Amino acid sequence: MREGVTLDLRGVWVNAPLNPADSAKLAYLNGGSVSLKSSRDVLLKTGSTIDVSSGAPSSPMARPKAARVVMSP
């Protein structure tokens, strides 16, 4: 990936008490997953980003959870 390129698979932050329409986004709290496969090397240049961070809900009934991150070679 080139410098400045971002592969964005972030989860979303949902504030349902302030915006009830955001409740539909609760299914997208968790970040995604990425698997890069190639018959050659996969190069991530300095300044490139792969973001699979988690979002969180903000509601009277939900507690924020820590993100689960797994990296493997």
PDB file of N, H, CA, C and O in Angstrom:
ATOM      1  N   MET A   1       0.844  -1.168   0.000  1.00  0.00           N
ATOM      2  CA  MET A   1       0.000   0.000   0.000  1.00  0.00           C
ATOM      3  C   MET A   1       0.884   1.224   0.000  1.00  0.00           C
ATOM      4  O   MET A   1       1.914   1.268   0.673  1.00  0.00           O
ATOM      5  N   ARG A   2       0.478   2.195  -0.747  1.00  0.00           N
ATOM      6  H   ARG A   2      -0.358   2.159  -1.294  1.00  0.00           H
ATOM      7  CA  ARG A   2       1.269   3.424  -0.866  1.00  0.00           C
ATOM      8  C   ARG A   2       1.096   4.341   0.330  1.00  0.00           C
ATOM      9  O   ARG A   2       0.131   4.230   1.086  1.00  0.00           O
ATOM     10  N   GLU A   3       2.037   5.238   0.485  1.00  0.00           N
ATOM     11  H   GLU A   3       2.821   5.328  -0.129  1.00  0.00           H
ATOM     12  CA  GLU A   3       1.969   6.253   1.535  1.00  0.00           C
ATOM     13  C   GLU A   3       0.668   7.038   1.390  1.00  0.00           C
ATOM     14  O   GLU A   3       0.295   7.432   0.285  1.00  0.00           O
ATOM     15  N   GLY A   4      -0.015   7.260   2.498  1.00  0.00           N
ATOM     16  H   GLY A   4       0.288   6.940   3.396  1.00  0.00           H
ATOM     17  CA  GLY A   4      -1.234   8.058   2.495  1.00  0.00           C
ATOM     18  C   GLY A   4      -2.502   7.262   2.216  1.00  0.00           C
ATOM     19  O   GLY A   4      -3.603   7.800   2.332  1.00  0.00           O
ATOM     20  N   VAL A   5      -2.366   5.982   1.849  1.00  0.00           N
ATOM     21  H   VAL A   5      -1.471   5.545   1.755  1.00  0.00           H
ATOM     22  CA  VAL A   5      -3.535   5.151   1.573  1.00  0.00           C
ATOM     23  C   VAL A   5      -4.073   4.592   2.889  1.00  0.00           C
ATOM     24  O   VAL A   5      -3.302   4.149   3.740  1.00  0.00           O
ATOM     25  N   THR A   6      -5.395   4.612   3.054  1.00  0.00           N
ATOM     26  H   THR A   6      -6.022   4.971   2.363  1.00  0.00           H
ATOM     27  CA  THR A   6      -6.035   4.044   4.239  1.00  0.00           C
ATOM     28  C   THR A   6      -7.056   3.009   3.822  1.00  0.00           C
ATOM     29  O   THR A   6      -7.934   3.290   3.006  1.00  0.00           O
ATOM     30  N   LEU A   7      -6.947   1.820   4.372  1.00  0.00           N
ATOM     31  H   LEU A   7      -6.233   1.592   5.035  1.00  0.00           H
ATOM     32  CA  LEU A   7      -7.943   0.782   4.219  1.00  0.00           C
ATOM     33  C   LEU A   7      -8.792   0.872   5.481  1.00  0.00           C
ATOM     34  O   LEU A   7      -8.345   0.478   6.558  1.00  0.00           O
ATOM     35  N   ASP A   8     -10.004   1.384   5.357  1.00  0.00           N
ATOM     36  H   ASP A   8     -10.367   1.703   4.482  1.00  0.00           H
ATOM     37  CA  ASP A   8     -10.831   1.744   6.511  1.00  0.00           C
ATOM     38  C   ASP A   8     -11.953   0.736   6.729  1.00  0.00           C
ATOM     39  O   ASP A   8     -12.921   0.694   5.971  1.00  0.00           O
ATOM     40  N   LEU A   9     -11.810  -0.073   7.772  1.00  0.00           N
ATOM     41  H   LEU A   9     -11.023  -0.039   8.389  1.00  0.00           H
ATOM     42  CA  LEU A   9     -12.827  -1.053   8.155  1.00  0.00           C
ATOM     43  C   LEU A   9     -13.259  -0.820   9.598  1.00  0.00           C
ATOM     44  O   LEU A   9     -13.617  -1.754  10.316  1.00  0.00           O
ATOM     45  N   ARG A  10     -13.217   0.449  10.007  1.00  0.00           N
ATOM     46  H   ARG A  10     -12.926   1.208   9.424  1.00  0.00           H
ATOM     47  CA  ARG A  10     -13.555   0.801  11.396  1.00  0.00           C
ATOM     48  C   ARG A  10     -15.007   0.489  11.725  1.00  0.00           C
ATOM     49  O   ARG A  10     -15.888   0.523  10.866  1.00  0.00           O
ATOM     50  N   GLY A  11     -15.225   0.184  13.003  1.00  0.00           N
ATOM     51  H   GLY A  11     -14.509   0.156  13.701  1.00  0.00           H
ATOM     52  CA  GLY A  11     -16.581   0.128  13.515  1.00  0.00           C
ATOM     53  C   GLY A  11     -17.068   1.551  13.746  1.00  0.00           C
ATOM     54  O   GLY A  11     -16.278   2.494  13.703  1.00  0.00           O
ATOM     55  N   VAL A  12     -18.346   1.708  13.986  1.00  0.00           N
ATOM     56  H   VAL A  12     -18.987   0.941  14.021  1.00  0.00           H
ATOM     57  CA  VAL A  12     -18.910   3.049  14.160  1.00  0.00           C
ATOM     58  C   VAL A  12     -19.209   3.331  15.631  1.00  0.00           C
ATOM     59  O   VAL A  12     -19.396   2.416  16.433  1.00  0.00           O
ATOM     60  N   TRP A  13     -19.249   4.600  15.957  1.00  0.00           N
ATOM     61  H   TRP A  13     -19.097   5.344  15.305  1.00  0.00           H
ATOM     62  CA  TRP A  13     -19.683   5.056  17.268  1.00  0.00           C
ATOM     63  C   TRP A  13     -21.154   5.421  17.135  1.00  0.00           C
ATOM     64  O   TRP A  13     -21.541   6.132  16.208  1.00  0.00           O
ATOM     65  N   VAL A  14     -21.967   4.940  18.054  1.00  0.00           N
ATOM     66  H   VAL A  14     -21.653   4.362  18.808  1.00  0.00           H
ATOM     67  CA  VAL A  14     -23.410   5.163  17.990  1.00  0.00           C
ATOM     68  C   VAL A  14     -23.858   5.869  19.261  1.00  0.00           C
ATOM     69  O   VAL A  14     -23.599   5.395  20.367  1.00  0.00           O
ATOM     70  N   ASN A  15     -24.525   6.996  19.101  1.00  0.00           N
ATOM     71  H   ASN A  15     -24.735   7.381  18.202  1.00  0.00           H
ATOM     72  CA  ASN A  15     -25.064   7.738  20.235  1.00  0.00           C
ATOM     73  C   ASN A  15     -26.589   7.755  20.110  1.00  0.00           C
ATOM     74  O   ASN A  15     -27.182   8.770  19.744  1.00  0.00           O
ATOM     75  N   ALA A  16     -27.204   6.628  20.416  1.00  0.00           N
ATOM     76  H   ALA A  16     -26.722   5.804  20.713  1.00  0.00           H
ATOM     77  CA  ALA A  16     -28.650   6.466  20.260  1.00  0.00           C
ATOM     78  C   ALA A  16     -29.473   7.420  21.135  1.00  0.00           C
ATOM     79  O   ALA A  16     -30.532   7.863  20.691  1.00  0.00           O
ATOM     80  N   PRO A  17     -29.036   7.760  22.364  1.00  0.00           N
ATOM     81  CA  PRO A  17     -29.853   8.683  23.153  1.00  0.00           C
ATOM     82  C   PRO A  17     -30.005  10.057  22.493  1.00  0.00           C
ATOM     83  O   PRO A  17     -31.059  10.684  22.604  1.00  0.00           O
ATOM     84  N   LEU A  18     -28.969  10.522  21.814  1.00  0.00           N
ATOM     85  H   LEU A  18     -28.113  10.013  21.724  1.00  0.00           H
ATOM     86  CA  LEU A  18     -29.052  11.821  21.147  1.00  0.00           C
ATOM     87  C   LEU A  18     -29.651  11.731  19.754  1.00  0.00           C
ATOM     88  O   LEU A  18     -30.263  12.686  19.277  1.00  0.00           O
ATOM     89  N   ASN A  19     -29.479  10.591  19.101  1.00  0.00           N
ATOM     90  H   ASN A  19     -28.981   9.815  19.489  1.00  0.00           H
ATOM     91  CA  ASN A  19     -29.996  10.410  17.749  1.00  0.00           C
ATOM     92  C   ASN A  19     -30.566   8.999  17.617  1.00  0.00           C
ATOM     93  O   ASN A  19     -29.847   8.079  17.228  1.00  0.00           O
ATOM     94  N   PRO A  20     -31.858   8.816  17.938  1.00  0.00           N
ATOM     95  CA  PRO A  20     -32.462   7.480  17.894  1.00  0.00           C
ATOM     96  C   PRO A  20     -32.324   6.788  16.535  1.00  0.00           C
ATOM     97  O   PRO A  20     -32.328   5.558  16.475  1.00  0.00           O
ATOM     98  N   ALA A  21     -32.203   7.542  15.458  1.00  0.00           N
ATOM     99  H   ALA A  21     -32.200   8.541  15.507  1.00  0.00           H
ATOM    100  CA  ALA A  21     -32.030   6.933  14.132  1.00  0.00           C
ATOM    101  C   ALA A  21     -30.711   6.170  14.038  1.00  0.00           C
ATOM    102  O   ALA A  21     -30.573   5.283  13.195  1.00  0.00           O
ATOM    103  N   ASP A  22     -29.739   6.502  14.892  1.00  0.00           N
ATOM    104  H   ASP A  22     -29.851   7.222  15.576  1.00  0.00           H
ATOM    105  CA  ASP A  22     -28.458   5.797  14.906  1.00  0.00           C
ATOM    106  C   ASP A  22     -28.574   4.360  15.407  1.00  0.00           C
ATOM    107  O   ASP A  22     -27.640   3.576  15.241  1.00  0.00           O
ATOM    108  N   SER A  23     -29.685   4.008  16.009  1.00  0.00           N
ATOM    109  H   SER A  23     -30.443   4.645  16.144  1.00  0.00           H
ATOM    110  CA  SER A  23     -29.862   2.653  16.541  1.00  0.00           C
ATOM    111  C   SER A  23     -29.642   1.594  15.462  1.00  0.00           C
ATOM    112  O   SER A  23     -29.177   0.495  15.764  1.00  0.00           O
ATOM    113  N   ALA A  24     -29.966   1.906  14.231  1.00  0.00           N
ATOM    114  H   ALA A  24     -30.345   2.799  13.986  1.00  0.00           H
ATOM    115  CA  ALA A  24     -29.768   0.960  13.130  1.00  0.00           C
ATOM    116  C   ALA A  24     -28.291   0.663  12.901  1.00  0.00           C
ATOM    117  O   ALA A  24     -27.952  -0.363  12.311  1.00  0.00           O
ATOM    118  N   LYS A  25     -27.422   1.538  13.354  1.00  0.00           N
ATOM    119  H   LYS A  25     -27.698   2.372  13.832  1.00  0.00           H
ATOM    120  CA  LYS A  25     -25.978   1.361  13.156  1.00  0.00           C
ATOM    121  C   LYS A  25     -25.348   0.438  14.201  1.00  0.00           C
ATOM    122  O   LYS A  25     -24.159   0.131  14.111  1.00  0.00           O
ATOM    123  N   LEU A  26     -26.124  -0.008  15.189  1.00  0.00           N
ATOM    124  H   LEU A  26     -27.090   0.241  15.263  1.00  0.00           H
ATOM    125  CA  LEU A  26     -25.571  -0.857  16.243  1.00  0.00           C
ATOM    126  C   LEU A  26     -24.966  -2.147  15.693  1.00  0.00           C
ATOM    127  O   LEU A  26     -24.093  -2.736  16.330  1.00  0.00           O
ATOM    128  N   ALA A  27     -25.411  -2.587  14.537  1.00  0.00           N
ATOM    129  H   ALA A  27     -26.120  -2.108  14.020  1.00  0.00           H
ATOM    130  CA  ALA A  27     -24.864  -3.806  13.935  1.00  0.00           C
ATOM    131  C   ALA A  27     -23.442  -3.607  13.418  1.00  0.00           C
ATOM    132  O   ALA A  27     -22.765  -4.577  13.077  1.00  0.00           O
ATOM    133  N   TYR A  28     -22.985  -2.356  13.357  1.00  0.00           N
ATOM    134  H   TYR A  28     -23.534  -1.567  13.634  1.00  0.00           H
ATOM    135  CA  TYR A  28     -21.682  -2.059  12.763  1.00  0.00           C
ATOM    136  C   TYR A  28     -20.679  -1.513  13.779  1.00  0.00           C
ATOM    137  O   TYR A  28     -19.800  -0.729  13.422  1.00  0.00           O
ATOM    138  N   LEU A  29     -20.806  -1.922  15.039  1.00  0.00           N
ATOM    139  H   LEU A  29     -21.521  -2.559  15.329  1.00  0.00           H
ATOM    140  CA  LEU A  29     -19.903  -1.431  16.084  1.00  0.00           C
ATOM    141  C   LEU A  29     -18.492  -1.992  15.950  1.00  0.00           C
ATOM    142  O   LEU A  29     -17.511  -1.268  16.127  1.00  0.00           O
ATOM    143  N   ASN A  30     -18.393  -3.254  15.645  1.00  0.00           N
ATOM    144  H   ASN A  30     -19.189  -3.842  15.501  1.00  0.00           H
ATOM    145  CA  ASN A  30     -17.084  -3.906  15.597  1.00  0.00           C
ATOM    146  C   ASN A  30     -16.337  -3.550  14.328  1.00  0.00           C
ATOM    147  O   ASN A  30     -16.934  -3.360  13.269  1.00  0.00           O
ATOM    148  N   GLY A  31     -15.035  -3.465  14.450  1.00  0.00           N
ATOM    149  H   GLY A  31     -14.549  -3.619  15.311  1.00  0.00           H
ATOM    150  CA  GLY A  31     -14.219  -3.244  13.269  1.00  0.00           C
ATOM    151  C   GLY A  31     -14.210  -4.494  12.409  1.00  0.00           C
ATOM    152  O   GLY A  31     -14.651  -5.556  12.848  1.00  0.00           O
ATOM    153  N   GLY A  32     -13.716  -4.375  11.198  1.00  0.00           N
ATOM    154  H   GLY A  32     -13.358  -3.513  10.841  1.00  0.00           H
ATOM    155  CA  GLY A  32     -13.685  -5.502  10.282  1.00  0.00           C
ATOM    156  C   GLY A  32     -12.442  -6.340  10.450  1.00  0.00           C
ATOM    157  O   GLY A  32     -11.716  -6.218  11.436  1.00  0.00           O
ATOM    158  N   SER A  33     -12.211  -7.178   9.489  1.00  0.00           N
ATOM    159  H   SER A  33     -12.800  -7.277   8.687  1.00  0.00           H
ATOM    160  CA  SER A  33     -10.992  -7.984   9.486  1.00  0.00           C
ATOM    161  C   SER A  33     -10.362  -7.883   8.099  1.00  0.00           C
ATOM    162  O   SER A  33     -11.044  -7.632   7.105  1.00  0.00           O
ATOM    163  N   VAL A  34      -9.069  -8.080   8.060  1.00  0.00           N
ATOM    164  H   VAL A  34      -8.516  -8.284   8.867  1.00  0.00           H
ATOM    165  CA  VAL A  34      -8.331  -7.956   6.809  1.00  0.00           C
ATOM    166  C   VAL A  34      -7.401  -9.151   6.669  1.00  0.00           C
ATOM    167  O   VAL A  34      -6.736  -9.559   7.621  1.00  0.00           O
ATOM    168  N   SER A  35      -7.370  -9.695   5.479  1.00  0.00           N
ATOM    169  H   SER A  35      -7.910  -9.363   4.706  1.00  0.00           H
ATOM    170  CA  SER A  35      -6.415 -10.747   5.151  1.00  0.00           C
ATOM    171  C   SER A  35      -5.781 -10.366   3.821  1.00  0.00           C
ATOM    172  O   SER A  35      -6.465 -10.291   2.800  1.00  0.00           O
ATOM    173  N   LEU A  36      -4.491 -10.130   3.831  1.00  0.00           N
ATOM    174  H   LEU A  36      -3.935 -10.191   4.660  1.00  0.00           H
ATOM    175  CA  LEU A  36      -3.780  -9.748   2.614  1.00  0.00           C
ATOM    176  C   LEU A  36      -2.989 -10.950   2.122  1.00  0.00           C
ATOM    177  O   LEU A  36      -2.118 -11.458   2.828  1.00  0.00           O
ATOM    178  N   LYS A  37      -3.288 -11.399   0.923  1.00  0.00           N
ATOM    179  H   LYS A  37      -3.996 -10.986   0.349  1.00  0.00           H
ATOM    180  CA  LYS A  37      -2.614 -12.562   0.358  1.00  0.00           C
ATOM    181  C   LYS A  37      -2.064 -12.200  -1.005  1.00  0.00           C
ATOM    182  O   LYS A  37      -2.682 -11.464  -1.774  1.00  0.00           O
ATOM    183  N   SER A  38      -0.899 -12.729  -1.284  1.00  0.00           N
ATOM    184  H   SER A  38      -0.396 -13.327  -0.660  1.00  0.00           H
ATOM    185  CA  SER A  38      -0.260 -12.443  -2.562  1.00  0.00           C
ATOM    186  C   SER A  38       0.738 -13.548  -2.877  1.00  0.00           C
ATOM    187  O   SER A  38       1.250 -14.215  -1.979  1.00  0.00           O
ATOM    188  N   SER A  39       1.002 -13.728  -4.144  1.00  0.00           N
ATOM    189  H   SER A  39       0.586 -13.186  -4.874  1.00  0.00           H
ATOM    190  CA  SER A  39       2.046 -14.680  -4.526  1.00  0.00           C
ATOM    191  C   SER A  39       3.432 -14.044  -4.373  1.00  0.00           C
ATOM    192  O   SER A  39       4.459 -14.708  -4.509  1.00  0.00           O
ATOM    193  N   ARG A  40       3.429 -12.732  -4.084  1.00  0.00           N
ATOM    194  H   ARG A  40       2.595 -12.192  -3.973  1.00  0.00           H
ATOM    195  CA  ARG A  40       4.671 -11.987  -3.839  1.00  0.00           C
ATOM    196  C   ARG A  40       4.563 -11.319  -2.478  1.00  0.00           C
ATOM    197  O   ARG A  40       3.618 -11.574  -1.731  1.00  0.00           O
ATOM    198  N   ASP A  41       5.521 -10.472  -2.155  1.00  0.00           N
ATOM    199  H   ASP A  41       6.288 -10.265  -2.762  1.00  0.00           H
ATOM    200  CA  ASP A  41       5.499  -9.758  -0.882  1.00  0.00           C
ATOM    201  C   ASP A  41       4.340  -8.767  -0.832  1.00  0.00           C
ATOM    202  O   ASP A  41       3.943  -8.204  -1.851  1.00  0.00           O
ATOM    203  N   VAL A  42       3.815  -8.568   0.354  1.00  0.00           N
ATOM    204  H   VAL A  42       4.138  -9.026   1.182  1.00  0.00           H
ATOM    205  CA  VAL A  42       2.837  -7.512   0.597  1.00  0.00           C
ATOM    206  C   VAL A  42       3.584  -6.403   1.325  1.00  0.00           C
ATOM    207  O   VAL A  42       4.099  -6.615   2.423  1.00  0.00           O
ATOM    208  N   LEU A  43       3.645  -5.227   0.719  1.00  0.00           N
ATOM    209  H   LEU A  43       3.226  -5.055  -0.173  1.00  0.00           H
ATOM    210  CA  LEU A  43       4.405  -4.123   1.287  1.00  0.00           C
ATOM    211  C   LEU A  43       3.466  -3.032   1.777  1.00  0.00           C
ATOM    212  O   LEU A  43       2.596  -2.567   1.041  1.00  0.00           O
ATOM    213  N   LEU A  44       3.653  -2.633   3.023  1.00  0.00           N
ATOM    214  H   LEU A  44       4.360  -3.010   3.621  1.00  0.00           H
ATOM    215  CA  LEU A  44       2.918  -1.510   3.590  1.00  0.00           C
ATOM    216  C   LEU A  44       3.924  -0.385   3.768  1.00  0.00           C
ATOM    217  O   LEU A  44       4.807  -0.454   4.624  1.00  0.00           O
ATOM    218  N   LYS A  45       3.783   0.639   2.960  1.00  0.00           N
ATOM    219  H   LYS A  45       3.067   0.695   2.265  1.00  0.00           H
ATOM    220  CA  LYS A  45       4.720   1.767   3.008  1.00  0.00           C
ATOM    221  C   LYS A  45       4.466   2.603   4.255  1.00  0.00           C
ATOM    222  O   LYS A  45       3.356   2.623   4.785  1.00  0.00           O
ATOM    223  N   THR A  46       5.501   3.289   4.714  1.00  0.00           N
ATOM    224  H   THR A  46       6.403   3.273   4.283  1.00  0.00           H
ATOM    225  CA  THR A  46       5.359   4.219   5.825  1.00  0.00           C
ATOM    226  C   THR A  46       4.266   5.217   5.481  1.00  0.00           C
ATOM    227  O   THR A  46       4.258   5.785   4.389  1.00  0.00           O
ATOM    228  N   GLY A  47       3.349   5.429   6.406  1.00  0.00           N
ATOM    229  H   GLY A  47       3.356   4.967   7.293  1.00  0.00           H
ATOM    230  CA  GLY A  47       2.267   6.374   6.165  1.00  0.00           C
ATOM    231  C   GLY A  47       1.004   5.719   5.634  1.00  0.00           C
ATOM    232  O   GLY A  47      -0.007   6.400   5.462  1.00  0.00           O
ATOM    233  N   SER A  48       1.031   4.410   5.366  1.00  0.00           N
ATOM    234  H   SER A  48       1.852   3.857   5.506  1.00  0.00           H
ATOM    235  CA  SER A  48      -0.193   3.711   4.976  1.00  0.00           C
ATOM    236  C   SER A  48      -0.865   3.198   6.253  1.00  0.00           C
ATOM    237  O   SER A  48      -0.203   2.984   7.269  1.00  0.00           O
ATOM    238  N   THR A  49      -2.180   3.004   6.189  1.00  0.00           N
ATOM    239  H   THR A  49      -2.717   3.177   5.363  1.00  0.00           H
ATOM    240  CA  THR A  49      -2.935   2.628   7.382  1.00  0.00           C
ATOM    241  C   THR A  49      -3.952   1.545   7.061  1.00  0.00           C
ATOM    242  O   THR A  49      -4.662   1.622   6.058  1.00  0.00           O
ATOM    243  N   ILE A  50      -4.017   0.538   7.918  1.00  0.00           N
ATOM    244  H   ILE A  50      -3.440   0.475   8.733  1.00  0.00           H
ATOM    245  CA  ILE A  50      -5.106  -0.430   7.896  1.00  0.00           C
ATOM    246  C   ILE A  50      -5.805  -0.286   9.246  1.00  0.00           C
ATOM    247  O   ILE A  50      -5.240  -0.626  10.285  1.00  0.00           O
ATOM    248  N   ASP A  51      -7.033   0.220   9.223  1.00  0.00           N
ATOM    249  H   ASP A  51      -7.492   0.497   8.378  1.00  0.00           H
ATOM    250  CA  ASP A  51      -7.756   0.544  10.455  1.00  0.00           C
ATOM    251  C   ASP A  51      -8.938  -0.394  10.627  1.00  0.00           C
ATOM    252  O   ASP A  51      -9.907  -0.327   9.871  1.00  0.00           O
ATOM    253  N   VAL A  52      -8.859  -1.273  11.625  1.00  0.00           N
ATOM    254  H   VAL A  52      -8.071  -1.328  12.240  1.00  0.00           H
ATOM    255  CA  VAL A  52      -9.945  -2.192  11.942  1.00  0.00           C
ATOM    256  C   VAL A  52     -10.415  -1.963  13.385  1.00  0.00           C
ATOM    257  O   VAL A  52     -10.903  -2.879  14.048  1.00  0.00           O
ATOM    258  N   SER A  53     -10.256  -0.724  13.850  1.00  0.00           N
ATOM    259  H   SER A  53      -9.860   0.019  13.312  1.00  0.00           H
ATOM    260  CA  SER A  53     -10.602  -0.409  15.232  1.00  0.00           C
ATOM    261  C   SER A  53     -12.107  -0.517  15.460  1.00  0.00           C
ATOM    262  O   SER A  53     -12.910  -0.419  14.532  1.00  0.00           O
ATOM    263  N   SER A  54     -12.453  -0.719  16.709  1.00  0.00           N
ATOM    264  H   SER A  54     -11.801  -0.798  17.463  1.00  0.00           H
ATOM    265  CA  SER A  54     -13.847  -0.895  17.087  1.00  0.00           C
ATOM    266  C   SER A  54     -14.497   0.441  17.413  1.00  0.00           C
ATOM    267  O   SER A  54     -13.839   1.370  17.882  1.00  0.00           O
ATOM    268  N   GLY A  55     -15.778   0.521  17.163  1.00  0.00           N
ATOM    269  H   GLY A  55     -16.312  -0.234  16.782  1.00  0.00           H
ATOM    270  CA  GLY A  55     -16.578   1.647  17.628  1.00  0.00           C
ATOM    271  C   GLY A  55     -17.158   1.291  18.984  1.00  0.00           C
ATOM    272  O   GLY A  55     -16.657   0.388  19.653  1.00  0.00           O
ATOM    273  N   ALA A  56     -18.208   1.989  19.399  1.00  0.00           N
ATOM    274  H   ALA A  56     -18.615   2.723  18.855  1.00  0.00           H
ATOM    275  CA  ALA A  56     -18.852   1.684  20.672  1.00  0.00           C
ATOM    276  C   ALA A  56     -20.237   2.322  20.716  1.00  0.00           C
ATOM    277  O   ALA A  56     -20.503   3.316  20.040  1.00  0.00           O
ATOM    278  N   PRO A  57     -21.104   1.736  21.517  1.00  0.00           N
ATOM    279  CA  PRO A  57     -22.424   2.337  21.691  1.00  0.00           C
ATOM    280  C   PRO A  57     -22.410   3.337  22.840  1.00  0.00           C
ATOM    281  O   PRO A  57     -21.605   3.228  23.765  1.00  0.00           O
ATOM    282  N   SER A  58     -23.291   4.289  22.771  1.00  0.00           N
ATOM    283  H   SER A  58     -23.945   4.378  22.020  1.00  0.00           H
ATOM    284  CA  SER A  58     -23.527   5.192  23.887  1.00  0.00           C
ATOM    285  C   SER A  58     -25.021   5.197  24.112  1.00  0.00           C
ATOM    286  O   SER A  58     -25.768   5.862  23.394  1.00  0.00           O
ATOM    287  N   SER A  59     -25.445   4.461  25.101  1.00  0.00           N
ATOM    288  H   SER A  59     -24.838   3.922  25.684  1.00  0.00           H
ATOM    289  CA  SER A  59     -26.867   4.400  25.425  1.00  0.00           C
ATOM    290  C   SER A  59     -27.004   4.030  26.889  1.00  0.00           C
ATOM    291  O   SER A  59     -26.064   3.503  27.485  1.00  0.00           O
ATOM    292  N   PRO A  60     -28.156   4.297  27.474  1.00  0.00           N
ATOM    293  CA  PRO A  60     -28.344   3.962  28.883  1.00  0.00           C
ATOM    294  C   PRO A  60     -28.200   2.472  29.164  1.00  0.00           C
ATOM    295  O   PRO A  60     -27.857   2.087  30.282  1.00  0.00           O
ATOM    296  N   MET A  61     -28.457   1.623  28.159  1.00  0.00           N
ATOM    297  H   MET A  61     -28.735   1.937  27.251  1.00  0.00           H
ATOM    298  CA  MET A  61     -28.442   0.176  28.363  1.00  0.00           C
ATOM    299  C   MET A  61     -27.116  -0.489  27.964  1.00  0.00           C
ATOM    300  O   MET A  61     -26.893  -1.653  28.295  1.00  0.00           O
ATOM    301  N   ALA A  62     -26.253   0.221  27.273  1.00  0.00           N
ATOM    302  H   ALA A  62     -26.434   1.166  27.004  1.00  0.00           H
ATOM    303  CA  ALA A  62     -25.026  -0.397  26.754  1.00  0.00           C
ATOM    304  C   ALA A  62     -23.798   0.139  27.470  1.00  0.00           C
ATOM    305  O   ALA A  62     -23.711   1.323  27.796  1.00  0.00           O
ATOM    306  N   ARG A  63     -22.857  -0.755  27.706  1.00  0.00           N
ATOM    307  H   ARG A  63     -22.928  -1.717  27.442  1.00  0.00           H
ATOM    308  CA  ARG A  63     -21.567  -0.371  28.288  1.00  0.00           C
ATOM    309  C   ARG A  63     -20.504  -0.468  27.221  1.00  0.00           C
ATOM    310  O   ARG A  63     -20.501  -1.414  26.434  1.00  0.00           O
ATOM    311  N   PRO A  64     -19.597   0.498  27.179  1.00  0.00           N
ATOM    312  CA  PRO A  64     -18.511   0.404  26.183  1.00  0.00           C
ATOM    313  C   PRO A  64     -17.652  -0.832  26.434  1.00  0.00           C
ATOM    314  O   PRO A  64     -17.429  -1.211  27.584  1.00  0.00           O
ATOM    315  N   LYS A  65     -17.176  -1.453  25.377  1.00  0.00           N
ATOM    316  H   LYS A  65     -17.357  -1.146  24.443  1.00  0.00           H
ATOM    317  CA  LYS A  65     -16.308  -2.613  25.461  1.00  0.00           C
ATOM    318  C   LYS A  65     -14.970  -2.283  24.828  1.00  0.00           C
ATOM    319  O   LYS A  65     -14.880  -1.441  23.935  1.00  0.00           O
ATOM    320  N   ALA A  66     -13.949  -2.945  25.294  1.00  0.00           N
ATOM    321  H   ALA A  66     -14.022  -3.629  26.020  1.00  0.00           H
ATOM    322  CA  ALA A  66     -12.634  -2.771  24.691  1.00  0.00           C
ATOM    323  C   ALA A  66     -12.613  -3.465  23.340  1.00  0.00           C
ATOM    324  O   ALA A  66     -13.291  -4.474  23.145  1.00  0.00           O
ATOM    325  N   ALA A  67     -11.852  -2.938  22.426  1.00  0.00           N
ATOM    326  H   ALA A  67     -11.301  -2.119  22.585  1.00  0.00           H
ATOM    327  CA  ALA A  67     -11.720  -3.544  21.102  1.00  0.00           C
ATOM    328  C   ALA A  67     -10.875  -4.798  21.204  1.00  0.00           C
ATOM    329  O   ALA A  67      -9.998  -4.899  22.062  1.00  0.00           O
ATOM    330  N   ARG A  68     -11.140  -5.749  20.330  1.00  0.00           N
ATOM    331  H   ARG A  68     -11.852  -5.666  19.633  1.00  0.00           H
ATOM    332  CA  ARG A  68     -10.354  -6.975  20.252  1.00  0.00           C
ATOM    333  C   ARG A  68      -9.516  -6.882  18.989  1.00  0.00           C
ATOM    334  O   ARG A  68     -10.050  -6.795  17.883  1.00  0.00           O
ATOM    335  N   VAL A  69      -8.214  -6.901  19.158  1.00  0.00           N
ATOM    336  H   VAL A  69      -7.781  -6.972  20.056  1.00  0.00           H
ATOM    337  CA  VAL A  69      -7.307  -6.799  18.017  1.00  0.00           C
ATOM    338  C   VAL A  69      -6.416  -8.029  17.986  1.00  0.00           C
ATOM    339  O   VAL A  69      -5.790  -8.384  18.985  1.00  0.00           O
ATOM    340  N   VAL A  70      -6.366  -8.672  16.831  1.00  0.00           N
ATOM    341  H   VAL A  70      -6.875  -8.384  16.020  1.00  0.00           H
ATOM    342  CA  VAL A  70      -5.514  -9.831  16.650  1.00  0.00           C
ATOM    343  C   VAL A  70      -4.668  -9.603  15.416  1.00  0.00           C
ATOM    344  O   VAL A  70      -5.188  -9.332  14.334  1.00  0.00           O
ATOM    345  N   MET A  71      -3.358  -9.715  15.583  1.00  0.00           N
ATOM    346  H   MET A  71      -2.935  -9.935  16.462  1.00  0.00           H
ATOM    347  CA  MET A  71      -2.448  -9.580  14.438  1.00  0.00           C
ATOM    348  C   MET A  71      -1.641 -10.851  14.326  1.00  0.00           C
ATOM    349  O   MET A  71      -1.130 -11.365  15.321  1.00  0.00           O
ATOM    350  N   SER A  72      -1.527 -11.355  13.119  1.00  0.00           N
ATOM    351  H   SER A  72      -1.942 -10.937  12.310  1.00  0.00           H
ATOM    352  CA  SER A  72      -0.706 -12.541  12.912  1.00  0.00           C
ATOM    353  C   SER A  72       0.137 -12.366  11.660  1.00  0.00           C
ATOM    354  O   SER A  72      -0.245 -11.631  10.750  1.00  0.00           O
ATOM    355  N   PRO A  73       1.273 -13.033  11.611  1.00  0.00           N
ATOM    356  CA  PRO A  73       2.158 -12.888  10.451  1.00  0.00           C
ATOM    357  C   PRO A  73       1.553 -13.473   9.188  1.00  0.00           C
ATOM    358  O   PRO A  73       2.176 -13.429   8.127  1.00  0.00           O
TER     359      PRO A  73
END
